[in-house]
Amino acid sequence: MTADTGIQEKDYVRQRLDPRVGDPDYLHLADLLAALEKFRSDEKLVILDYGCGGSPYRALFPNAEYRRADFGEMKDLDYVIGNDSKIAEKDAKFDLILSTQVAEHVSDPRTYFAECFRLLKAGGQLICTTHGTYPDHGCPYDFQRWTADGLARDLALAGFEIERSLKLTTNGRAMMYLIQRFSGWFESPAGFPSAMFRLMRSVMHRSPKLWQRLADKAFTRNRTVDSQETGHDFYLGLMLQVRKG
């Protein structure tokens, strides 16, 4: 949820719905899209995009009655989210709620998840994606991160039944993303030979597509991983599919 109008721009939406090799966040956004693609539907669902921003994944649900909620500075909203993370809508309204990269920005996630539960019909689903390990990116605030177990716990406390938990962009693929995306962090320490640092930064800036294609080839199995699978202890994102019983 953010008042930043930049997230409504066409390129922001395109990078999420059609991530391409060469985009700065390609490695992670391609994995996020791969996880969300599993829920693409032509059904006439009633959907709430809860913390919608630019609603980049709206096109996955072409026949839905698609409602958008965010803070009042955003455009074309159906609901304005209050400071308490709630909206003015009756109980049991929606078949599906999308919460994509929102929860880390919510000041009171317990209330937010409880509101998701209230708004869903019996049997309705919440698709929640958020970050595991990731740099701060306030818009305007960035409050928290989760582990897979921690997010499952908090959603279960809100009353949800956990159906699926995925870790996104794990281990070596995550490291390759971070090295490229934040190569500016690599500065040569005083008195230390700087050639290695200059070479690394040069590769990152001049050959991003080569770096990303290498990551795609080397770490295909690290894109979307069941949270129960062992050995994936470092991950950029999470996706939980949960249901209101």
CYANA upper distance limits for C-alpha pairs under 8 A (distance plus 0.5 A):
  1 MET  CA     51 GLY  CA      4.82
  1 MET  CA     52 CYS  CA      7.03
  1 MET  CA     53 GLY  CA      6.54
  1 MET  CA     70 ASP  CA      6.21
  1 MET  CA     71 PHE  CA      7.22
  1 MET  CA    102 VAL  CA      6.29
  1 MET  CA    105 HIS  CA      7.16
  1 MET  CA    106 VAL  CA      8.08
  1 MET  CA    139 CYS  CA      8.01
  2 THR  CA     51 GLY  CA      8.10
  2 THR  CA     53 GLY  CA      6.87
  2 THR  CA     70 ASP  CA      7.69
  2 THR  CA     71 PHE  CA      7.16
  2 THR  CA     74 MET  CA      8.22
  2 THR  CA    139 CYS  CA      5.83
  2 THR  CA    140 PRO  CA      7.05
  3 ALA  CA     53 GLY  CA      8.39
  3 ALA  CA     71 PHE  CA      7.04
  3 ALA  CA     72 GLY  CA      8.13
  3 ALA  CA     73 GLU  CA      5.71
  3 ALA  CA     74 MET  CA      6.28
  3 ALA  CA    139 CYS  CA      7.72
  3 ALA  CA    140 PRO  CA      8.15
  4 ASP  CA     74 MET  CA      8.30
  4 ASP  CA    139 CYS  CA      7.21
  4 ASP  CA    140 PRO  CA      8.48
  5 THR  CA      9 GLU  CA      7.71
  5 THR  CA     74 MET  CA      7.39
  6 GLY  CA     12 TYR  CA      7.86
  7 ILE  CA     12 TYR  CA      6.19
  7 ILE  CA     13 VAL  CA      7.82
  7 ILE  CA     53 GLY  CA      6.45
  7 ILE  CA     54 GLY  CA      5.79
  8 GLN  CA     12 TYR  CA      7.25
  8 GLN  CA     13 VAL  CA      7.49
  8 GLN  CA     53 GLY  CA      6.92
  8 GLN  CA     54 GLY  CA      4.56
  8 GLN  CA     55 SER  CA      8.27
  9 GLU  CA     13 VAL  CA      7.13
  9 GLU  CA     54 GLY  CA      7.76
 10 LYS  CA     14 ARG  CA      6.52
 11 ASP  CA     15 GLN  CA      6.54
 12 TYR  CA     16 ARG  CA      7.24
 12 TYR  CA     54 GLY  CA      8.33
 12 TYR  CA     56 PRO  CA      8.31
 13 VAL  CA     17 LEU  CA      6.66
 13 VAL  CA     54 GLY  CA      7.05
 13 VAL  CA     55 SER  CA      7.93
 13 VAL  CA     56 PRO  CA      5.16
 14 ARG  CA     18 ASP  CA      5.75
 14 ARG  CA     19 PRO  CA      7.37
 14 ARG  CA     56 PRO  CA      7.93
 15 GLN  CA     19 PRO  CA      4.99
 15 GLN  CA     20 ARG  CA      7.54
 15 GLN  CA     23 ASP  CA      7.65
 15 GLN  CA     26 TYR  CA      8.07
 15 GLN  CA     29 LEU  CA      7.95
 16 ARG  CA     29 LEU  CA      6.38
 16 ARG  CA     30 ALA  CA      7.93
 16 ARG  CA     33 LEU  CA      7.39
 16 ARG  CA     56 PRO  CA      6.71
 16 ARG  CA     57 TYR  CA      8.07
 17 LEU  CA     33 LEU  CA      7.29
 17 LEU  CA     56 PRO  CA      6.62
 17 LEU  CA     57 TYR  CA      6.74
 18 ASP  CA     30 ALA  CA      8.42
 19 PRO  CA     23 ASP  CA      7.39
 19 PRO  CA     26 TYR  CA      6.07
 19 PRO  CA     29 LEU  CA      6.85
 19 PRO  CA     30 ALA  CA      6.05
 20 ARG  CA     26 TYR  CA      6.52
 20 ARG  CA     30 ALA  CA      8.33
 21 VAL  CA     26 TYR  CA      6.49
 21 VAL  CA     27 LEU  CA      8.49
 21 VAL  CA    209 LYS  CA      6.10
 21 VAL  CA    212 GLN  CA      7.01
 21 VAL  CA    213 ARG  CA      7.77
 22 GLY  CA     26 TYR  CA      7.28
 22 GLY  CA    208 PRO  CA      6.24
 22 GLY  CA    209 LYS  CA      5.28
 22 GLY  CA    212 GLN  CA      7.83
 24 PRO  CA    181 ARG  CA      6.88
 25 ASP  CA     29 LEU  CA      6.45
 25 ASP  CA    177 TYR  CA      8.12
 25 ASP  CA    181 ARG  CA      7.66
 26 TYR  CA     30 ALA  CA      6.16
 26 TYR  CA    212 GLN  CA      8.25
 27 LEU  CA     31 ASP  CA      7.13
 27 LEU  CA    169 THR  CA      7.99
 27 LEU  CA    173 ARG  CA      8.16
 27 LEU  CA    177 TYR  CA      6.64
 27 LEU  CA    212 GLN  CA      7.23
 27 LEU  CA    215 ALA  CA      8.38
 27 LEU  CA    216 ASP  CA      8.33
 28 HIS  CA     32 LEU  CA      6.75
 28 HIS  CA    168 LEU  CA      8.01
 28 HIS  CA    169 THR  CA      6.41
 28 HIS  CA    174 ALA  CA      8.24
 28 HIS  CA    177 TYR  CA      7.75
 28 HIS  CA    236 LEU  CA      8.01
 29 LEU  CA     33 LEU  CA      6.60
 30 ALA  CA     34 ALA  CA      6.67
 31 ASP  CA     35 ALA  CA      6.87
 31 ASP  CA    168 LEU  CA      6.74
 31 ASP  CA    169 THR  CA      6.86
 31 ASP  CA    223 ARG  CA      5.79
 31 ASP  CA    224 THR  CA      6.86
 32 LEU  CA     36 LEU  CA      6.85
 32 LEU  CA    168 LEU  CA      7.22
 32 LEU  CA    237 GLY  CA      8.32
 33 LEU  CA     37 GLU  CA      6.38
 34 ALA  CA     38 LYS  CA      7.67
 34 ALA  CA    224 THR  CA      8.07
 35 ALA  CA    224 THR  CA      7.09
 35 ALA  CA    239 MET  CA      7.89
 36 LEU  CA     40 ARG  CA      7.73
 37 GLU  CA     60 LEU  CA      7.78
 39 PHE  CA     60 LEU  CA      8.26
 40 ARG  CA     60 LEU  CA      5.33
 40 ARG  CA     61 PHE  CA      6.51
 41 SER  CA     60 LEU  CA      6.98
 41 SER  CA     61 PHE  CA      5.78
 41 SER  CA     62 PRO  CA      8.05
 42 ASP  CA     61 PHE  CA      6.39
 42 ASP  CA     62 PRO  CA      6.55
 42 ASP  CA     63 ASN  CA      6.02
 42 ASP  CA     64 ALA  CA      7.92
 43 GLU  CA     61 PHE  CA      8.00
 43 GLU  CA     63 ASN  CA      6.53
 43 GLU  CA     64 ALA  CA      7.05
 44 LYS  CA     63 ASN  CA      5.63
 44 LYS  CA     64 ALA  CA      5.06
 44 LYS  CA     65 GLU  CA      7.18
 45 LEU  CA     63 ASN  CA      7.81
 45 LEU  CA     64 ALA  CA      5.17
 45 LEU  CA     65 GLU  CA      6.59
 45 LEU  CA     66 TYR  CA      8.46
 45 LEU  CA     94 PHE  CA      8.34
 45 LEU  CA     95 ASP  CA      6.47
 45 LEU  CA     96 LEU  CA      7.71
 46 VAL  CA     64 ALA  CA      6.30
 46 VAL  CA     65 GLU  CA      5.26
 46 VAL  CA     66 TYR  CA      6.66
 46 VAL  CA     67 ARG  CA      8.17
 46 VAL  CA     93 LYS  CA      8.15
 46 VAL  CA     94 PHE  CA      5.63
 46 VAL  CA     95 ASP  CA      5.81
 46 VAL  CA     96 LEU  CA      7.10
 47 ILE  CA     64 ALA  CA      7.12
 47 ILE  CA     65 GLU  CA      6.63
 47 ILE  CA     66 TYR  CA      5.43
 47 ILE  CA     67 ARG  CA      6.46
 47 ILE  CA     94 PHE  CA      6.13
 47 ILE  CA     95 ASP  CA      6.53
 47 ILE  CA     96 LEU  CA      5.39
 47 ILE  CA     97 ILE  CA      6.13
 47 ILE  CA     98 LEU  CA      7.93
 48 LEU  CA     66 TYR  CA      6.65
 48 LEU  CA     67 ARG  CA      5.30
 48 LEU  CA     68 ARG  CA      6.40
 48 LEU  CA     69 ALA  CA      7.70
 48 LEU  CA     94 PHE  CA      7.12
 48 LEU  CA     96 LEU  CA      7.02
 48 LEU  CA     97 ILE  CA      5.26
 48 LEU  CA     98 LEU  CA      6.72
 49 ASP  CA     55 SER  CA      7.57
 49 ASP  CA     66 TYR  CA      7.86
 49 ASP  CA     67 ARG  CA      6.64
 49 ASP  CA     68 ARG  CA      5.45
 49 ASP  CA     69 ALA  CA      6.63
 49 ASP  CA     97 ILE  CA      6.47
 49 ASP  CA     98 LEU  CA      5.36
 49 ASP  CA     99 SER  CA      6.89
 50 TYR  CA     68 ARG  CA      6.96
 50 TYR  CA     69 ALA  CA      5.60
 50 TYR  CA     70 ASP  CA      7.18
 50 TYR  CA     97 ILE  CA      7.18
 50 TYR  CA     98 LEU  CA      6.53
 50 TYR  CA     99 SER  CA      5.99
 51 GLY  CA     68 ARG  CA      8.02
 51 GLY  CA     69 ALA  CA      6.04
 51 GLY  CA     70 ASP  CA      5.19
 51 GLY  CA     71 PHE  CA      8.28
 51 GLY  CA     99 SER  CA      7.06
 51 GLY  CA    100 THR  CA      8.25
 51 GLY  CA    102 VAL  CA      6.50
 52 CYS  CA     68 ARG  CA      6.29
 52 CYS  CA     69 ALA  CA      6.33
 52 CYS  CA     70 ASP  CA      6.36
 52 CYS  CA     99 SER  CA      8.20
 52 CYS  CA    100 THR  CA      8.38
 53 GLY  CA     70 ASP  CA      7.30
 53 GLY  CA     74 MET  CA      7.68
 55 SER  CA     68 ARG  CA      8.22
 57 TYR  CA     61 PHE  CA      8.42
 58 ARG  CA     62 PRO  CA      7.76
 58 ARG  CA     66 TYR  CA      8.09
 67 ARG  CA     77 LEU  CA      8.22
 67 ARG  CA     78 ASP  CA      6.35
 67 ARG  CA     79 TYR  CA      8.36
 68 ARG  CA     76 ASP  CA      8.46
 68 ARG  CA     77 LEU  CA      5.84
 68 ARG  CA     78 ASP  CA      5.76
 68 ARG  CA     79 TYR  CA      6.91
 69 ALA  CA     77 LEU  CA      6.32
 69 ALA  CA     78 ASP  CA      6.48
 69 ALA  CA     79 TYR  CA      5.12
 69 ALA  CA     80 VAL  CA      6.20
 69 ALA  CA     81 ILE  CA      6.75
 69 ALA  CA     87 ILE  CA      8.29
 70 ASP  CA     74 MET  CA      7.16
 70 ASP  CA     77 LEU  CA      7.45
 70 ASP  CA     79 TYR  CA      7.23
 70 ASP  CA     80 VAL  CA      5.90
 70 ASP  CA     81 ILE  CA      5.74
 71 PHE  CA     80 VAL  CA      5.73
 71 PHE  CA     81 ILE  CA      5.64
 71 PHE  CA     82 GLY  CA      7.72
 72 GLY  CA     77 LEU  CA      8.27
 72 GLY  CA     80 VAL  CA      5.84
 72 GLY  CA     81 ILE  CA      7.79
 79 TYR  CA     87 ILE  CA      6.78
 79 TYR  CA     88 ALA  CA      7.60
 80 VAL  CA     87 ILE  CA      6.93
 81 ILE  CA     85 SER  CA      6.15
 81 ILE  CA     86 LYS  CA      6.11
 81 ILE  CA     87 ILE  CA      5.68
 82 GLY  CA     86 LYS  CA      6.01
 82 GLY  CA     87 ILE  CA      6.92
 84 ASP  CA    108 ASP  CA      8.03
 84 ASP  CA    111 THR  CA      7.88
 85 SER  CA    106 VAL  CA      8.00
 85 SER  CA    108 ASP  CA      7.87
 85 SER  CA    111 THR  CA      7.27
 85 SER  CA    112 TYR  CA      5.99
 85 SER  CA    115 GLU  CA      8.28
 86 LYS  CA    111 THR  CA      8.37
 86 LYS  CA    112 TYR  CA      7.44
 86 LYS  CA    115 GLU  CA      6.82
 89 GLU  CA     93 LYS  CA      8.10
 89 GLU  CA    119 LEU  CA      8.04
 90 LYS  CA    119 LEU  CA      7.48
 91 ASP  CA    118 ARG  CA      5.98
 91 ASP  CA    119 LEU  CA      5.36
 91 ASP  CA    120 LEU  CA      7.61
 91 ASP  CA    121 LYS  CA      8.23
 92 ALA  CA    118 ARG  CA      6.71
 92 ALA  CA    119 LEU  CA      5.18
 92 ALA  CA    120 LEU  CA      5.05
 92 ALA  CA    121 LYS  CA      4.51
 92 ALA  CA    122 ALA  CA      7.51
 93 LYS  CA    119 LEU  CA      5.99
 93 LYS  CA    120 LEU  CA      6.26
 93 LYS  CA    121 LYS  CA      6.37
 94 PHE  CA    119 LEU  CA      6.65
 94 PHE  CA    120 LEU  CA      5.27
 94 PHE  CA    121 LYS  CA      6.13
 94 PHE  CA    124 GLY  CA      7.47
 95 ASP  CA    120 LEU  CA      6.56
 95 ASP  CA    121 LYS  CA      6.34
 95 ASP  CA    123 GLY  CA      8.26
 95 ASP  CA    124 GLY  CA      5.18
 95 ASP  CA    125 GLN  CA      7.00
 96 LEU  CA    120 LEU  CA      7.36
 96 LEU  CA    124 GLY  CA      6.14
 96 LEU  CA    125 GLN  CA      5.40
 96 LEU  CA    126 LEU  CA      6.31
 96 LEU  CA    127 ILE  CA      8.13
 97 ILE  CA    116 CYS  CA      7.62
 97 ILE  CA    120 LEU  CA      7.84
 97 ILE  CA    125 GLN  CA      6.93
 97 ILE  CA    126 LEU  CA      5.28
 97 ILE  CA    127 ILE  CA      6.81
 98 LEU  CA    126 LEU  CA      6.59
 98 LEU  CA    127 ILE  CA      5.65
 98 LEU  CA    128 CYS  CA      6.87
 99 SER  CA    103 ALA  CA      7.72
 99 SER  CA    126 LEU  CA      7.89
 99 SER  CA    127 ILE  CA      6.59
 99 SER  CA    128 CYS  CA      5.26
 99 SER  CA    129 THR  CA      6.74
100 THR  CA    127 ILE  CA      8.10
100 THR  CA    128 CYS  CA      6.37
100 THR  CA    129 THR  CA      5.28
100 THR  CA    130 THR  CA      7.02
101 GLN  CA    128 CYS  CA      8.27
101 GLN  CA    129 THR  CA      5.92
101 GLN  CA    130 THR  CA      5.04
101 GLN  CA    131 HIS  CA      7.49
102 VAL  CA    106 VAL  CA      7.28
102 VAL  CA    129 THR  CA      8.02
102 VAL  CA    130 THR  CA      7.03
103 ALA  CA    109 PRO  CA      7.01
103 ALA  CA    128 CYS  CA      8.42
103 ALA  CA    129 THR  CA      8.24
103 ALA  CA    130 THR  CA      6.57
104 GLU  CA    130 THR  CA      6.89
104 GLU  CA    131 HIS  CA      7.54
104 GLU  CA    142 ASP  CA      6.35
104 GLU  CA    143 PHE  CA      6.14
104 GLU  CA    144 GLN  CA      5.53
104 GLU  CA    145 ARG  CA      6.53
105 HIS  CA    138 GLY  CA      7.71
105 HIS  CA    139 CYS  CA      7.93
105 HIS  CA    141 TYR  CA      6.31
105 HIS  CA    142 ASP  CA      5.20
105 HIS  CA    143 PHE  CA      6.07
105 HIS  CA    144 GLN  CA      7.79
106 VAL  CA    112 TYR  CA      7.89
106 VAL  CA    142 ASP  CA      8.24
106 VAL  CA    143 PHE  CA      7.33
107 SER  CA    143 PHE  CA      6.94
108 ASP  CA    112 TYR  CA      6.90
109 PRO  CA    113 PHE  CA      6.47
110 ARG  CA    114 ALA  CA      6.69
110 ARG  CA    154 ASP  CA      7.69
110 ARG  CA    158 ALA  CA      7.72
111 THR  CA    115 GLU  CA      6.61
112 TYR  CA    116 CYS  CA      6.86
113 PHE  CA    117 PHE  CA      6.86
113 PHE  CA    155 LEU  CA      7.09
113 PHE  CA    158 ALA  CA      6.55
114 ALA  CA    118 ARG  CA      6.76
114 ALA  CA    158 ALA  CA      5.65
114 ALA  CA    159 GLY  CA      8.29
115 GLU  CA    119 LEU  CA      6.64
116 CYS  CA    120 LEU  CA      6.85
116 CYS  CA    126 LEU  CA      7.84
117 PHE  CA    158 ALA  CA      7.34
117 PHE  CA    159 GLY  CA      7.54
117 PHE  CA    160 PHE  CA      7.69
117 PHE  CA    244 LYS  CA      7.05
120 LEU  CA    124 GLY  CA      5.89
120 LEU  CA    125 GLN  CA      7.65
120 LEU  CA    244 LYS  CA      7.47
121 LYS  CA    244 LYS  CA      7.79
122 ALA  CA    244 LYS  CA      6.06
122 ALA  CA    245 GLY  CA      6.24
123 GLY  CA    243 ARG  CA      6.49
123 GLY  CA    244 LYS  CA      5.57
123 GLY  CA    245 GLY  CA      5.80
124 GLY  CA    243 ARG  CA      6.21
124 GLY  CA    244 LYS  CA      6.02
124 GLY  CA    245 GLY  CA      8.35
125 GLN  CA    241 GLN  CA      7.42
125 GLN  CA    242 VAL  CA      6.14
125 GLN  CA    243 ARG  CA      4.94
125 GLN  CA    244 LYS  CA      6.83
126 LEU  CA    240 LEU  CA      8.50
126 LEU  CA    241 GLN  CA      6.47
126 LEU  CA    242 VAL  CA      5.86
126 LEU  CA    243 ARG  CA      6.79
127 ILE  CA    239 MET  CA      7.55
127 ILE  CA    240 LEU  CA      6.46
127 ILE  CA    241 GLN  CA      5.29
127 ILE  CA    242 VAL  CA      7.11
128 CYS  CA    238 LEU  CA      8.49
128 CYS  CA    239 MET  CA      6.11
128 CYS  CA    240 LEU  CA      5.81
128 CYS  CA    241 GLN  CA      7.05
129 THR  CA    237 GLY  CA      7.59
129 THR  CA    238 LEU  CA      5.92
129 THR  CA    239 MET  CA      4.80
129 THR  CA    240 LEU  CA      6.97
130 THR  CA    145 ARG  CA      8.25
130 THR  CA    146 TRP  CA      8.32
130 THR  CA    237 GLY  CA      6.22
130 THR  CA    238 LEU  CA      5.96
130 THR  CA    239 MET  CA      7.25
131 HIS  CA    145 ARG  CA      6.50
131 HIS  CA    146 TRP  CA      7.31
131 HIS  CA    236 LEU  CA      6.20
131 HIS  CA    237 GLY  CA      4.65
131 HIS  CA    238 LEU  CA      6.42
132 GLY  CA    145 ARG  CA      6.12
132 GLY  CA    146 TRP  CA      5.85
132 GLY  CA    147 THR  CA      6.36
132 GLY  CA    148 ALA  CA      8.29
132 GLY  CA    235 TYR  CA      6.35
132 GLY  CA    236 LEU  CA      5.44
132 GLY  CA    237 GLY  CA      5.28
132 GLY  CA    238 LEU  CA      6.74
133 THR  CA    145 ARG  CA      7.53
133 THR  CA    234 PHE  CA      7.72
133 THR  CA    235 TYR  CA      6.52
133 THR  CA    236 LEU  CA      5.31
133 THR  CA    237 GLY  CA      7.53
134 TYR  CA    236 LEU  CA      6.28
134 TYR  CA    237 GLY  CA      8.50
136 ASP  CA    142 ASP  CA      6.76
137 HIS  CA    141 TYR  CA      7.93
137 HIS  CA    142 ASP  CA      6.57
138 GLY  CA    142 ASP  CA      4.89
146 TRP  CA    150 GLY  CA      6.17
146 TRP  CA    151 LEU  CA      6.20
147 THR  CA    151 LEU  CA      6.69
148 ALA  CA    152 ALA  CA      6.74
148 ALA  CA    165 SER  CA      7.72
148 ALA  CA    166 LEU  CA      8.36
148 ALA  CA    167 LYS  CA      7.80
148 ALA  CA    227 SER  CA      7.18
148 ALA  CA    238 LEU  CA      7.22
149 ASP  CA    153 ARG  CA      6.58
150 GLY  CA    154 ASP  CA      6.78
151 LEU  CA    155 LEU  CA      6.68
152 ALA  CA    156 ALA  CA      6.53
152 ALA  CA    162 ILE  CA      7.38
152 ALA  CA    165 SER  CA      8.38
152 ALA  CA    240 LEU  CA      7.96
153 ARG  CA    157 LEU  CA      6.65
154 ASP  CA    158 ALA  CA      7.00
155 LEU  CA    159 GLY  CA      7.22
155 LEU  CA    160 PHE  CA      6.19
155 LEU  CA    161 GLU  CA      8.46
155 LEU  CA    162 ILE  CA      8.32
155 LEU  CA    242 VAL  CA      8.27
156 ALA  CA    160 PHE  CA      5.29
156 ALA  CA    161 GLU  CA      6.72
156 ALA  CA    162 ILE  CA      7.55
159 GLY  CA    244 LYS  CA      7.56
160 PHE  CA    242 VAL  CA      6.36
160 PHE  CA    243 ARG  CA      5.96
160 PHE  CA    244 LYS  CA      5.69
160 PHE  CA    245 GLY  CA      7.51
161 GLU  CA    242 VAL  CA      5.95
161 GLU  CA    243 ARG  CA      5.64
161 GLU  CA    244 LYS  CA      6.88
161 GLU  CA    245 GLY  CA      7.25
162 ILE  CA    240 LEU  CA      7.87
162 ILE  CA    241 GLN  CA      6.97
162 ILE  CA    242 VAL  CA      5.04
162 ILE  CA    243 ARG  CA      7.08
163 GLU  CA    240 LEU  CA      8.08
163 GLU  CA    241 GLN  CA      6.05
163 GLU  CA    242 VAL  CA      5.75
163 GLU  CA    243 ARG  CA      7.44
164 ARG  CA    226 ASP  CA      8.34
164 ARG  CA    239 MET  CA      8.48
164 ARG  CA    240 LEU  CA      6.11
164 ARG  CA    241 GLN  CA      5.49
164 ARG  CA    242 VAL  CA      7.41
165 SER  CA    226 ASP  CA      6.59
165 SER  CA    227 SER  CA      6.01
165 SER  CA    238 LEU  CA      7.82
165 SER  CA    239 MET  CA      6.34
165 SER  CA    240 LEU  CA      4.98
165 SER  CA    241 GLN  CA      6.98
166 LEU  CA    224 THR  CA      6.68
166 LEU  CA    225 VAL  CA      5.85
166 LEU  CA    226 ASP  CA      5.10
166 LEU  CA    227 SER  CA      5.51
166 LEU  CA    238 LEU  CA      6.19
166 LEU  CA    239 MET  CA      5.63
166 LEU  CA    240 LEU  CA      6.86
167 LYS  CA    224 THR  CA      6.31
167 LYS  CA    225 VAL  CA      5.64
167 LYS  CA    226 ASP  CA      6.75
167 LYS  CA    227 SER  CA      6.09
167 LYS  CA    232 HIS  CA      8.38
167 LYS  CA    235 TYR  CA      6.72
167 LYS  CA    236 LEU  CA      8.23
167 LYS  CA    237 GLY  CA      6.44
167 LYS  CA    238 LEU  CA      5.22
167 LYS  CA    239 MET  CA      7.08
168 LEU  CA    222 ASN  CA      7.83
168 LEU  CA    223 ARG  CA      6.05
168 LEU  CA    224 THR  CA      5.24
168 LEU  CA    225 VAL  CA      6.94
168 LEU  CA    235 TYR  CA      6.49
168 LEU  CA    236 LEU  CA      6.55
168 LEU  CA    237 GLY  CA      5.19
168 LEU  CA    238 LEU  CA      6.09
168 LEU  CA    239 MET  CA      7.88
169 THR  CA    173 ARG  CA      6.38
169 THR  CA    174 ALA  CA      5.68
169 THR  CA    222 ASN  CA      6.14
169 THR  CA    223 ARG  CA      5.15
169 THR  CA    224 THR  CA      6.96
169 THR  CA    235 TYR  CA      6.05
169 THR  CA    236 LEU  CA      6.08
169 THR  CA    237 GLY  CA      7.08
170 THR  CA    174 ALA  CA      5.56
170 THR  CA    222 ASN  CA      5.55
170 THR  CA    223 ARG  CA      7.04
170 THR  CA    224 THR  CA      8.36
170 THR  CA    225 VAL  CA      8.37
170 THR  CA    232 HIS  CA      6.54
170 THR  CA    233 ASP  CA      7.97
170 THR  CA    234 PHE  CA      6.03
170 THR  CA    235 TYR  CA      4.62
170 THR  CA    236 LEU  CA      6.99
171 ASN  CA    175 MET  CA      6.83
171 ASN  CA    222 ASN  CA      7.39
171 ASN  CA    232 HIS  CA      6.65
171 ASN  CA    233 ASP  CA      7.54
171 ASN  CA    234 PHE  CA      5.63
171 ASN  CA    235 TYR  CA      6.69
172 GLY  CA    176 MET  CA      6.64
172 GLY  CA    219 PHE  CA      7.28
172 GLY  CA    222 ASN  CA      8.11
173 ARG  CA    177 TYR  CA      6.77
173 ARG  CA    215 ALA  CA      6.44
173 ARG  CA    216 ASP  CA      8.42
173 ARG  CA    219 PHE  CA      6.12
173 ARG  CA    222 ASN  CA      6.74
173 ARG  CA    223 ARG  CA      8.02
174 ALA  CA    178 LEU  CA      6.77
174 ALA  CA    234 PHE  CA      8.02
174 ALA  CA    235 TYR  CA      6.79
174 ALA  CA    236 LEU  CA      6.78
175 MET  CA    179 ILE  CA      6.52
176 MET  CA    180 GLN  CA      6.69
176 MET  CA    211 TRP  CA      8.45
176 MET  CA    215 ALA  CA      7.23
177 TYR  CA    181 ARG  CA      6.36
177 TYR  CA    212 GLN  CA      8.46
178 LEU  CA    182 PHE  CA      6.19
178 LEU  CA    183 SER  CA      8.13
179 ILE  CA    183 SER  CA      5.82
179 ILE  CA    204 MET  CA      8.48
180 GLN  CA    204 MET  CA      5.81
180 GLN  CA    205 HIS  CA      8.37
180 GLN  CA    208 PRO  CA      7.94
180 GLN  CA    211 TRP  CA      8.38
183 SER  CA    200 MET  CA      8.19
183 SER  CA    201 ARG  CA      6.28
183 SER  CA    204 MET  CA      7.26
184 GLY  CA    201 ARG  CA      7.56
186 PHE  CA    197 PHE  CA      6.72
186 PHE  CA    201 ARG  CA      7.87
187 GLU  CA    197 PHE  CA      7.01
188 SER  CA    192 PHE  CA      6.78
188 SER  CA    193 PRO  CA      7.61
188 SER  CA    194 SER  CA      5.64
188 SER  CA    197 PHE  CA      6.54
189 PRO  CA    194 SER  CA      8.33
194 SER  CA    198 ARG  CA      6.71
195 ALA  CA    199 LEU  CA      6.58
196 MET  CA    200 MET  CA      6.68
197 PHE  CA    201 ARG  CA      6.71
198 ARG  CA    202 SER  CA      6.53
199 LEU  CA    203 VAL  CA      6.74
200 MET  CA    204 MET  CA      6.82
201 ARG  CA    205 HIS  CA      6.69
202 SER  CA    206 ARG  CA      6.33
202 SER  CA    207 SER  CA      8.47
203 VAL  CA    207 SER  CA      5.95
203 VAL  CA    208 PRO  CA      7.89
204 MET  CA    208 PRO  CA      6.05
204 MET  CA    211 TRP  CA      7.73
207 SER  CA    211 TRP  CA      6.89
208 PRO  CA    212 GLN  CA      6.65
209 LYS  CA    213 ARG  CA      6.53
210 LEU  CA    214 LEU  CA      6.66
211 TRP  CA    215 ALA  CA      6.84
212 GLN  CA    216 ASP  CA      6.67
213 ARG  CA    217 LYS  CA      6.70
214 LEU  CA    218 ALA  CA      6.46
215 ALA  CA    219 PHE  CA      6.06
215 ALA  CA    220 THR  CA      8.16
216 ASP  CA    220 THR  CA      6.03
219 PHE  CA    223 ARG  CA      7.81
221 ARG  CA    225 VAL  CA      7.87
225 VAL  CA    229 GLU  CA      7.49
225 VAL  CA    232 HIS  CA      8.36
227 SER  CA    232 HIS  CA      8.43
